[in-house]
Amino acid sequence: MAASPLPHPPVAHRDFVFSDRDFRRVCQLIRTRAGIALVDSKRDMVYGRLARRLRALGMTEFGAYLDRLERETDSDEWQAFTNALTTNLTSFFREPHHFEHLHTQLAAFGSAPRSPLQLWSCAASTGEEPYSIAITACEAFGTMTPPVRIIATDIDTQVLTTAQRGVYPIERVSGLSLERKRRFFQRGTGPNEGHCRVHPALQALIDFRPLNLLDARYDIGGPFSAVFCRNVMIYFDKPTQREILGRLVTHMDANTLLYTGHSENYLHAADLIRPCGRTLYRRNLEGGRL
């Protein structure tokens, strides 16, 4: 869930004053709302993204904008604030060994499991991860209608809208094999030249929903056969990670595989999950509960 850095104007050329106190308030607000821990090196990024909100609202001071957020706790601007500070870097088949393992996991169920297998992408971003899961399922079962149901969630409603549309610049699929591009994507023509759309059969497999991992409970069903929670926990401190894992495991059974990011380590939560492969975990049924 990280974005390519955007250029930001030097302090002398900024339209708005952005004080140390303003930055600290932003850090506290986004931490409380979404659990994200911002570091000092993100200050320019924060200014650049929130300055757009000030311009859109016709405001001239960060202090007044943050006062509004604190005053109007249920306003739509909270979602815009969260969307602005949620970063999203993703790609099709990112960390490919996970999808190779998922293919093996799904193929082991045979051609007709007793009920559709439930799979969960916890930080779906703009959709590349859940669509990669869907493609893997199609390939594992040898059909465009595999017996799976994929839940794809994210706190950022804007990226979920992009994910639901399933339309991407053609270069986003340039790394895929020709066979995959032909089978799972439709190339745009005319006004859509330079873009491609995921096959409708893939979209039919996925249910996109907004979800904040800080919520007290996740109303998404389960247990899931696989849970992808990758490259999102790095934005939370260790206590928050434990809280989230404590909720994730309630949607996992003994056979669920938890796929995590390569830079994420959960030794501090060994009572909740146990490693079972390269960035793979299972629920520790002998451990404690939060």
PyMOL commands that set and color helices and strands:
alter all, ss='L'
color gray80, all
select helices_A, chain A and resi 11-13+20-34+40-57+62-71+77-85+96-107+128-141+157-165+170-173+178-184+190-192+200-203+233-235+238-251+267-269
alter helices_A, ss='H'
color red, helices_A
select strands_A, chain A and resi 117-121+148-154+167-169+185-187+195-198+206-210+224-229+252-260+273-277+280-283
alter strands_A, ss='S'
color yellow, strands_A
deselect
rebuild
show_as cartoon
